[in-house]
Amino acid sequence: MKFRAEIDVMPKDALLDPQGKAVTQSMGNLGLTEVSDVRIGKHIRLFIEADSKATAEAKADEACKKILANEIMESYSVEVVEA
Protein backbone atom coordinates (compact mmCIF):
# COMPACT_ATOMS: atom_id res chain seq x y z
CA MET A 1 0.00 0.00 0.00
CA LYS A 2 1.07 3.57 -0.58
CA PHE A 3 0.77 6.23 2.11
CA ARG A 4 1.38 9.97 2.22
CA ALA A 5 2.97 11.47 5.32
CA GLU A 6 2.49 15.19 5.96
CA ILE A 7 5.12 16.40 8.42
CA ASP A 8 5.37 19.81 10.11
CA VAL A 9 8.63 20.75 11.81
CA MET A 10 8.67 23.85 14.01
CA PRO A 11 11.22 25.48 16.31
CA LYS A 12 10.45 24.73 19.97
CA ASP A 13 8.51 27.49 21.72
CA ALA A 14 11.30 28.12 24.22
CA LEU A 15 13.80 28.93 21.46
CA LEU A 16 14.26 32.17 19.57
CA ASP A 17 13.01 32.09 15.98
CA PRO A 18 14.97 34.89 14.23
CA GLN A 19 13.26 34.31 10.89
CA GLY A 20 9.83 34.47 12.52
CA LYS A 21 10.81 37.61 14.44
CA ALA A 22 11.93 39.33 11.22
CA VAL A 23 8.64 38.43 9.52
CA THR A 24 6.67 39.65 12.56
CA GLN A 25 8.43 43.02 12.35
CA SER A 26 7.81 43.21 8.60
CA MET A 27 4.10 42.62 9.11
CA GLY A 28 3.89 45.86 11.08
CA ASN A 29 5.79 47.71 8.36
CA LEU A 30 3.29 46.41 5.81
CA GLY A 31 0.33 47.64 7.83
CA LEU A 32 -0.59 44.17 9.09
CA THR A 33 -0.43 45.16 12.75
CA GLU A 34 -2.96 42.47 13.72
CA VAL A 35 -0.37 39.75 13.00
CA SER A 36 2.00 38.85 15.84
CA ASP A 37 4.27 36.10 17.11
CA VAL A 38 5.12 34.53 13.74
CA ARG A 39 6.97 31.19 13.93
CA ILE A 40 8.49 29.74 10.78
CA GLY A 41 9.08 26.05 10.24
CA LYS A 42 8.96 23.61 7.38
CA HIS A 43 6.42 21.28 5.82
CA ILE A 44 7.57 17.97 4.34
CA ARG A 45 5.57 15.44 2.32
CA LEU A 46 6.75 11.83 2.02
CA PHE A 47 5.28 8.92 0.09
CA ILE A 48 5.85 5.60 1.81
CA GLU A 49 5.26 2.04 0.63
CA ALA A 50 4.18 -0.04 3.64
CA ASP A 51 1.98 -2.98 4.59
CA SER A 52 -0.09 -0.91 7.03
CA LYS A 53 -0.74 2.62 8.22
CA ALA A 54 1.02 1.82 11.52
CA THR A 55 4.16 0.75 9.65
CA ALA A 56 4.04 3.91 7.50
CA GLU A 57 3.66 6.04 10.64
CA ALA A 58 6.65 4.31 12.22
CA LYS A 59 8.77 4.90 9.08
CA ALA A 60 7.77 8.59 8.94
CA ASP A 61 8.59 8.99 12.65
CA GLU A 62 11.96 7.29 12.12
CA ALA A 63 12.72 9.67 9.22
CA CYS A 64 11.90 12.65 11.43
CA LYS A 65 14.13 11.43 14.25
CA LYS A 66 17.05 10.52 11.99
CA ILE A 67 17.15 13.39 9.47
CA LEU A 68 14.13 15.68 9.14
CA ALA A 69 14.01 17.27 12.61
CA ASN A 70 16.59 18.26 15.19
CA GLU A 71 14.74 17.19 18.33
CA ILE A 72 16.92 19.39 20.53
CA MET A 73 15.66 22.54 18.80
CA GLU A 74 12.54 21.44 16.91
CA SER A 75 9.31 19.59 17.45
CA TYR A 76 7.40 17.78 14.74
CA SER A 77 4.00 16.33 13.99
CA VAL A 78 3.16 13.60 11.49
CA GLU A 79 -0.11 12.81 9.75
CA VAL A 80 -0.24 9.68 7.59
CA VAL A 81 -3.06 8.97 5.13
CA GLU A 82 -3.56 6.43 2.38
CA ALA A 83 -2.33 7.86 -0.95
N, C-alpha and C positions, 0 to 999 in steps of 0.2 A: 504494500500500500504506500501511497505517497502522501506526505503531510507537509503543511506549511507552518513554519514557526515564525511568529512575529515577536521580536525582542526589542525592548526599550532599555537602554543603559543611561543612567543619570548620575551626576556627581552626588555624593552623599550630602545631606542637608547641612551637616556640621562643617563642611568644607567650603572655602571660597570658590566661586565660579566666576573668574574674571571675564569670560566671554559673555555670560549672562548679565553681569554688572554693566558691561559696556553697552549691551543692547538695551537694558533698562534705562540707562542715561539717554541713549539716542531716542527712545520713545518720547521722553519729555521734550526733547528738541524738535521732534516732529509733530508736536501738539497732541500726542497720545498720552496725556497725563494720567488717564485712568489705569494704565498698565503699570504694574509694579512687580518686583521680585521675579524677574525672568531667570529661569534655569535652562541651560542648553545641554542637551545630551545627544544621543544618536539612536537611530532606529535601524534595525537589521532584520532582513527577511531571509530565512533559510528554507530550502526544500529538502526533505529528509525521506529516504526510503526506509520503511520499518514495518515489522509485522503487526505492531499495535500502536495506539496513541501513547500508551505509557512508555513504550520503548523510544518513540520519537521525542517525547518530553525529556526522557533521561539523556538522550543524545544532545538535544538542544541545551540542556542544563550543563552538560559536560563541556560543550563548546564555549559556553559563557565563562565557565570557571577556568578553562585552559587558555583561552585566547581573546574572547570578545569583551570581557570586563575585567577591570582591575579591582578586585573585591576590597582592597584596602581603601580605595578612593571612590568607588562607584557601587551603586546597587543596580540590580537588573530585574526585569519581569519578563516572563515568557508565556506566550499564548500559542498553543498548537491546535491546528484544525486540519481536517482532511482536505487535501488539495484536489 
